[in-house]
Amino acid sequence: MNEIQDDLQVAVTELIELANVSPEQILVVGCSTSEVLGAHIGKGGSIEVAEMIYSVLESLAK
């Protein structure tokens, strides 16, 4: 789970920098927790993964 969290942090930080996202803009993120875990969409969802993703995105938004 830590590796996913670290990868997400890096990927979103790079996206924000490359897209030149400003504080006034909205970044919409959609993903499947099943796919994050390597399963097919709808076949392995996880509340824990969803909470981790939200936590990373929330901290970067601040």
C-alpha positions, 0 to 999 in steps of 0.5 A: 500500500505504501508503494501505491501511495508513493507512486500516486504522490509522484504521479499527481505532483508531476501532473500538477506541474506539467499541466500548470494547474493553479489554485483557482482550477479544479482537477477531476480525478476518477479511478477504480480501486479495483484497477489500482489493486490490479483487478478488473473494474468492479472485481476487487474494490477497497475502501482502504485504497479509496481512503488512501487515494483521497488522503493523498489528493487532499494533501496535495490540494492544500 
